[in-house]
Amino acid sequence: MDRIIDITELALRDAHQSLIATRLGIDDMAGACAELDEAGYWSLECWGGATYDACIRYLNEDPWERLRTFKRLLPKTPLQMLLRGQNLLGYRHYQDEVVERFCQKSAENGIDIFRIFDALNDLRNIESSVRAVKKIGKHAQGTISYTVSPIHTTELFVDQARRLQDMGIDSLCIKDMAALIKPQAAYDLVKGIKAACGPELRLHLHVHATTGVTLVSLMKAVEAGVDCVDTAISSMSLGPGHNPTESFMEMLEGTGFTTRVDLERVLRVKSHFMKMLGRYSEFLSQVTGVDTEIFKSQIPGGMLSNMESQLKQQGAGDRMKEVLEEIPLVRRDTGYVPLVTPSSQIVGTQAVLNVLMGRYKVLTGEFADLMLGYYGAVPGEKNPEVVKMAYEHARKEPITCRPAELLKPEWEKLRAEALTLTGCNGTDEDVLTYAMFPQVAPKFFATRHEGVRNLGKDPDTGESETQPAEGHQGVITGPITYSVTLSGRQHKVTVAPYQ
């Protein structure tokens, strides 16, 4: 009898985040929900990542209402979200009470499975989220952010898996956000984790498609014993996105493996999104083929586009090759951090500054914090000379404790501030929106009553229903503003995240 391989479908979250800058409106997803719910997926990823930010920044859509809508339209299939551990869905660490309240409210509004990761693989930064999710009786999926470096061995990742298992996670995900995991590496890692943690630990693999090798990696992971893989409906796949659901299903024929997913329903979902995607052409990623250069830079495709835009704005569009060569050097100085939000933005921006201004002549405040431990512990040894520069820039001591331990209780202060804003409804959900995006939330609260904006072009007129938000630069969403000191003067550098 064939062994069942489960599938998590990404069409409702990471697929459109990767391909069209997370601009897909709820109205354009609702029509596919009935088929998705009956198709037989293990879970449907539909929330978290950059969707929360995009909802309030661009779509005038309440992310909590989006989640409640999904729960109503998808009653049978577990709903899954991506959570950045102590960062939640924002770009800083939050005090433990805020983390607990966010997890509780996410569960109340419809999330069943929480995929929890930390950009540095500092497992201390996901403990609070795992504990909060377990407390409310939901599924806590621990995550290893996959990367490649001289220190990242199969043994290192297997040790992280054991530690996550000891933390009490319900399942484990290998998260390959830049399509770096090659077929043999996928086989060895899955085998290693299964041997160390036992068959009782459920193991998932999430990969992107950008480098062109990861559909084979999925097959090797299946052969090694993986329980579930992430794929995206074919009409919303490939490029900087993911491998097609239908291709994965067809690939299993005659191998001794199969899925529970109904291909006929999947094909109807494909048709739905094929019609919808064309309306969002102005946001469509320009990375449409294969990019093996990512094996060197390890920067996800969306970040590449963003850095290219940064350089062009500085009149240095011809220096992209230098930046791509600088990124691995900066990453080595950090102790080989994985590159995923927010570390990918921090390292990428520092590489741009190094090329434009000279190596470490200018540091961002965030890069200094990374070097000084304020984002957590890094995997390897940092360059002590760069740590010294970071100290001189930031004028604060390095730390080795869990960064959130330095945070004072902040819930009541956040609540008091949120309640002063026009349009804030006083719920915990609105307070959490303000907590994560204090600069964007006031405008959203004030305009929420105007209703959702659909940024897709009208199929009859070809016109966008609304214009892209000011400052839109292609496929990235959710800007982060960095503080930069140059010759004693402070400057602001805005970078948009990709994950």
C-alpha positions in Angstrom: 0.0 0.0 0.0 1.3 3.4 -0.9 2.5 5.7 1.9 0.5 8.9 2.2 2.4 12.2 1.9 0.4 15.2 3.2 0.4 18.6 1.5 0.1 22.1 2.9 -1.2 24.4 0.2 0.3 27.9 0.1 -2.0 29.7 -2.4 -3.7 31.8 0.3 -0.5 33.2 1.8 3.1 32.6 0.8 2.3 32.0 -2.9 0.9 35.4 -3.5 3.4 37.0 -1.0 6.2 35.6 -3.1 4.7 36.4 -6.6 2.6 39.6 -6.3 3.8 41.4 -3.1 1.0 40.0 -0.9 -1.5 42.2 -2.7 -4.1 39.5 -3.3 -7.4 40.7 -1.7 -9.7 38.5 0.2 -12.5 38.8 -2.4 -10.2 37.2 -5.0 -9.4 34.3 -2.7 -12.9 33.6 -1.4 -14.0 32.0 -4.6 -11.5 29.2 -4.3 -12.2 28.4 -0.7 -14.9 25.8 -1.3 -12.7 23.7 -3.5 -9.7 24.1 -1.3 -11.6 23.0 1.8 -12.8 19.8 0.1 -9.5 19.0 -1.7 -8.0 17.0 1.1 -5.0 19.1 2.2 -3.4 18.6 5.6 -3.6 22.3 6.1 -4.0 25.6 4.3 -1.5 28.4 5.1 -3.6 31.6 4.9 -2.2 34.1 7.4 0.9 35.5 9.0 4.1 36.4 7.2 3.6 39.7 5.4 -0.1 39.4 5.0 -1.0 41.3 8.2 1.2 44.2 7.2 0.0 44.2 3.6 -3.7 44.2 4.7 -3.4 47.4 6.7 -0.8 49.1 4.7 -2.2 48.6 1.2 -5.6 46.9 1.2 -7.4 48.8 3.9 -8.4 45.3 5.1 -8.6 44.2 8.7 -6.3 41.1 9.0 -8.4 39.7 11.8 -11.5 40.0 9.7 -9.6 38.2 6.9 -8.8 35.4 9.2 -12.4 35.1 10.5 -13.6 35.0 6.8 -11.2 32.2 6.0 -12.4 30.3 9.1 -16.0 30.6 7.9 -15.3 29.6 4.3 -12.8 26.8 5.3 -14.5 24.9 8.2 -13.0 21.5 7.4 -9.3 22.1 6.8 -6.9 23.3 9.5 -5.8 26.8 9.0 -2.1 27.6 9.4 -0.1 30.8 9.9 3.6 31.8 9.9 4.8 33.4 13.1 8.2 35.1 13.6 8.5 33.9 17.2 9.3 36.8 19.6 8.8 39.2 16.7 5.2 38.0 16.1 4.4 39.7 12.7 6.3 42.9 13.4 10.0 43.7 13.2 11.1 43.9 16.8 10.9 41.7 19.8 7.8 41.9 22.0 7.5 41.3 25.7 6.1 37.8 26.6 2.6 38.9 27.6 2.1 40.5 24.1 3.3 37.2 22.5 0.8 35.2 24.6 -2.1 37.5 23.9 -1.3 37.5 20.2 -1.3 33.7 20.1 -4.5 33.5 22.1 -6.3 35.9 19.8 -5.0 34.2 16.6 -6.4 30.9 17.9 -9.8 32.5 18.9 -10.1 34.0 15.4 -9.3 30.8 13.5 -5.7 29.6 13.5 -5.2 25.9 14.2 -1.5 25.5 13.3 1.3 27.9 14.3 4.5 27.6 12.3 7.0 29.4 14.6 10.5 30.4 13.5 13.3 32.7 14.5 15.5 34.3 11.9 18.7 33.3 13.7 17.6 29.9 14.8 18.0 31.1 18.4 15.5 28.7 19.9 15.1 30.9 23.0 13.2 33.3 20.7 10.4 30.8 20.0 9.9 29.4 23.5 7.3 31.9 24.5 5.3 31.3 21.3 5.4 27.5 21.6 4.4 27.7 25.3 1.5 30.1 24.4 0.2 27.9 21.6 0.4 24.8 23.7 -1.5 26.5 26.5 -4.4 27.2 24.3 -4.5 23.7 22.9 -3.4 24.5 19.3 -0.7 22.9 17.2 2.8 24.3 17.7 5.1 23.6 14.8 8.7 24.4 15.5 10.8 25.5 12.6 14.5 25.4 11.5 15.4 28.2 9.1 17.6 26.3 6.6 20.8 27.8 5.3 24.1 26.8 4.0 27.5 27.8 5.4 30.8 26.2 6.6 29.2 25.7 10.1 25.7 24.6 9.1 26.0 20.8 9.0 23.3 18.1 9.1 24.5 17.4 12.7 23.9 21.0 13.7 20.3 21.0 12.3 19.6 17.6 13.9 20.7 19.0 17.2 18.3 21.9 16.8 15.5 19.4 15.9 16.2 17.5 19.2 16.1 20.7 21.2 12.8 21.7 19.6 11.4 18.3 20.3 12.4 18.7 23.9 10.5 22.0 23.9 7.3 20.1 23.3 6.5 21.0 19.7 3.8 19.0 17.9 5.6 18.9 14.6 8.8 20.2 13.0 9.3 22.2 9.7 12.5 22.6 7.7 12.0 26.0 6.2 14.0 26.7 3.1 13.1 30.3 2.3 15.6 30.8 -0.5 15.5 27.4 -2.4 18.9 26.4 -1.1 18.3 22.8 0.0 19.7 20.5 -2.7 18.3 17.0 -3.2 21.0 15.0 -1.3 21.0 17.5 1.5 17.2 17.2 1.9 17.5 13.4 2.0 20.3 13.5 4.6 18.6 16.0 6.8 15.2 14.3 6.8 16.9 10.9 7.5 19.0 12.5 10.3 16.1 14.1 12.0 13.9 11.0 11.8 16.7 8.9 13.2 17.4 11.3 16.1 13.9 12.2 17.0 12.0 9.1 16.1 9.1 8.5 13.7 6.7 10.1 16.3 8.0 13.6 15.4 6.0 14.8 12.4 8.3 16.4 9.9 7.4 18.9 7.2 9.5 20.5 4.4 8.9 24.0 3.0 10.9 25.0 -0.1 10.8 27.8 -2.7 11.5 27.1 -6.4 13.8 29.9 -7.3 17.0 27.8 -7.9 15.3 25.2 -10.0 16.4 22.1 -7.9 13.9 21.8 -5.1 11.2 19.7 -6.8 13.8 17.0 -6.8 14.6 17.9 -3.2 11.0 17.3 -2.3 11.1 13.8 -3.9 14.3 12.9 -2.0 12.7 14.2 1.2 9.7 11.9 0.6 12.0 8.9 0.1 13.8 9.8 3.3 10.6 9.8 5.3 9.1 13.3 5.4 5.5 13.5 6.4 4.3 16.6 4.7 5.5 19.1 2.0 4.4 22.6 1.1 3.4 23.4 -2.5 1.4 26.1 -4.3 -1.2 25.8 -6.9 0.5 25.8 -10.3 -1.0 29.1 -11.5 0.6 30.7 -8.5 4.0 28.9 -8.4 7.6 28.9 -9.6 9.9 32.0 -9.9 10.5 33.2 -6.4 7.5 31.2 -5.3 7.1 27.4 -4.7 6.8 24.1 -6.6 3.4 23.4 -8.2 1.0 21.2 -6.2 -0.1 19.3 -9.3 3.5 18.6 -10.4 4.3 17.2 -7.0 1.2 15.0 -7.1 2.0 13.7 -10.6 5.6 13.1 -9.7 4.6 10.5 -7.1 2.9 8.2 -9.6 4.5 4.7 -9.5 6.9 5.6 -6.6 5.0 3.9 -3.7 3.9 7.2 -2.4 0.6 9.1 -2.9 -1.5 12.0 -1.4 -5.0 12.4 -0.1 -5.5 15.5 -2.3 -8.2 15.5 -5.1 -6.5 16.5 -8.3 -9.7 17.5 -10.0 -10.5 20.0 -7.3 -7.0 21.3 -7.4 -7.3 21.9 -11.1 -10.4 23.9 -10.5 -8.5 26.0 -7.9 -5.8 26.5 -10.5 -8.3 27.9 -13.0 -9.6 30.3 -10.4 -6.2 31.8 -9.6 -5.2 31.8 -13.2 -8.0 34.3 -13.8 -7.3 36.3 -10.7 -3.5 36.6 -11.1 -3.6 38.5 -14.4 -5.4 41.3 -12.6 -2.3 41.9 -10.5 0.2 42.2 -13.3 1.6 45.5 -12.0 2.8 43.7 -8.8 4.0 40.5 -10.5 7.6 39.5 -9.7 10.1 40.0 -12.5 11.9 36.8 -11.4 10.1 34.4 -13.6 12.7 31.7 -14.4 15.5 30.0 -12.5 18.2 31.9 -10.6 21.1 29.7 -9.4 23.1 32.8 -8.3 21.1 32.6 -5.1 23.2 29.6 -4.0 26.1 32.2 -3.6 24.2 35.3 -2.2 21.5 33.3 -0.4 19.3 36.4 -0.6 15.7 35.5 -1.6 14.5 36.7 -5.0 12.4 39.5 -3.6 15.3 41.0 -1.7 17.4 41.0 -4.8 14.8 43.1 -6.6 14.7 45.5 -3.6 18.5 46.0 -3.5 18.5 46.6 -7.2 16.0 49.3 -6.7 18.0 50.8 -3.8 21.1 51.0 -5.9 19.3 52.6 -8.8 17.9 55.3 -6.5 21.5 56.1 -5.5 22.6 56.2 -9.1 24.6 53.0 -8.6 22.5 50.5 -10.5 25.7 49.1 -12.2 27.1 47.9 -8.8 24.7 45.1 -8.1 27.4 42.5 -8.8 29.6 44.1 -6.1 26.7 43.9 -3.6 26.1 40.2 -4.3 29.8 39.6 -3.7 29.7 41.6 -0.5 26.7 39.9 1.1 28.5 36.6 1.9 31.3 38.6 3.5 28.9 40.5 5.7 27.1 37.3 6.6 30.4 35.7 7.6 31.1 38.6 9.9 27.8 38.1 11.6 28.5 34.4 12.4 26.7 33.0 9.3 23.1 34.1 10.2 20.3 32.6 8.0 18.9 35.2 5.7 15.2 35.6 6.3 13.2 38.5 7.7 14.6 40.5 9.4 18.2 39.3 9.1 18.1 39.3 5.3 17.2 43.0 5.3 19.8 43.8 7.9 22.6 42.0 6.1 21.5 43.1 2.6 21.3 46.8 3.6 24.7 46.7 5.3 26.2 45.1 2.1 24.7 47.9 0.0 26.2 50.5 2.4 29.6 48.8 2.4 29.7 49.0 -1.4 28.5 52.6 -1.6 30.4 54.1 1.4 33.3 51.7 2.1 33.4 48.6 4.3 31.7 49.4 7.6 32.3 53.1 7.3 28.5 53.4 7.9 26.5 51.0 10.1 22.7 50.8 10.5 21.4 50.7 14.0 19.9 47.3 13.3 23.2 45.9 12.1 24.9 47.1 15.2 22.1 45.5 17.3 22.6 42.2 15.4 26.3 42.2 16.1 25.7 43.1 19.8 23.2 40.3 20.5 20.0 42.3 20.6 18.3 40.0 18.0 19.6 36.8 19.8 22.5 34.4 19.5 24.0 33.8 16.1 25.0 30.4 14.9 28.8 31.0 14.6 31.6 33.3 15.8 31.2 37.0 15.0 34.1 39.1 13.6 35.4 40.8 16.8 36.5 43.8 14.9 33.0 44.4 13.5 31.5 43.8 17.0 33.9 46.6 18.3 32.6 48.9 15.5 29.0 48.1 16.5 29.7 49.0 20.1 31.3 52.3 19.1 28.3 53.0 16.9 25.5 52.0 19.3 27.2 52.9 22.6 25.7 49.9 24.4 27.2 46.7 25.7 26.8 43.3 23.9 24.3 40.9 25.5 24.1 37.2 25.7 20.7 36.8 27.4 17.4 36.2 25.6 16.7 39.7 24.3 13.1 39.7 25.4 14.2 39.4 29.0 15.3 43.0 28.8 11.8 44.1 27.9 9.5 45.6 30.5 5.8 44.8 30.6 4.3 46.8 27.7 0.7 45.6 27.1 -1.1 48.3 29.2 1.0 51.1 27.6 0.3 49.8 24.1 -3.4 49.5 25.0 -3.6 53.0 26.4 -1.8 54.4 23.2 -4.1 52.5 20.8 -7.3 53.6 22.5 -6.4 57.3 21.8 -6.4 56.6 18.0 -9.4 57.6 15.9 -11.2 54.4 14.7 -9.6 52.0 17.2 -12.4 49.8 18.4 -10.8 48.9 21.7 -10.4 45.2 21.1 -7.3 43.2 21.9 -7.0 42.6 18.1 -6.8 46.4 17.4 -4.2 46.8 20.2 -2.1 44.1 18.6 -2.4 45.8 15.2 -1.1 49.0 16.8 1.6 47.1 18.7 3.1 45.6 15.5 2.7 48.5 13.2 2.4 51.7 15.3 3.1 54.0 12.3 0.7 52.3 9.9 -2.2 51.5 12.3 -3.4 55.0 12.9 -4.1 55.6 9.2 -5.7 52.2 8.9 -8.0 52.7 11.9 -9.1 56.0 10.5 -10.0 54.7 7.1 -11.2 51.1 7.9 -14.8 52.2 7.7 -14.3 52.9 4.0 -14.0 49.2 3.2 -11.5 46.9 1.6 -9.5 48.2 -1.4 -8.9 45.6 -4.2 -5.6 46.5 -6.0 -6.3 44.1 -8.8 -7.2 45.6 -12.2 -10.8 45.6 -13.2 -11.2 42.8 -15.8 -13.5 45.0 -18.0 -11.8 48.3 -17.9 -8.2 47.2 -17.2 -7.9 50.0 -14.6 -6.7 49.4 -11.0 -9.5 50.0 -8.5 -6.9 51.9 -6.4 -3.4 53.1 -7.1 -0.5 51.3 -5.4 0.6 52.9 -2.2 3.2 55.7 -2.4 6.6 54.2 -2.3 5.7 50.9 -3.9 8.8 49.3 -5.4 7.8 46.0 -7.0 7.6 42.7 -5.2 8.4 43.6 -1.6 6.0 44.6 1.1 6.3 46.1 4.6 9.1 48.7 4.7 11.5 48.9 7.6 13.3 52.2 8.3 16.9 51.9 9.5 18.8 54.6 11.3 22.3 55.3 9.8 25.0 57.6 11.3 27.4 59.1 8.8 29.9 61.8 9.8 28.0 62.5 13.0 24.7 63.0 11.2 21.7 60.6 11.3 20.0 59.4 8.1 17.1 57.2 7.4 17.3 54.2 5.0 14.0 52.4 4.2 14.1 48.7 3.2 11.2 46.5 2.4 11.2 42.9 3.8 10.9 39.6 2.0 10.3 36.3 3.7 
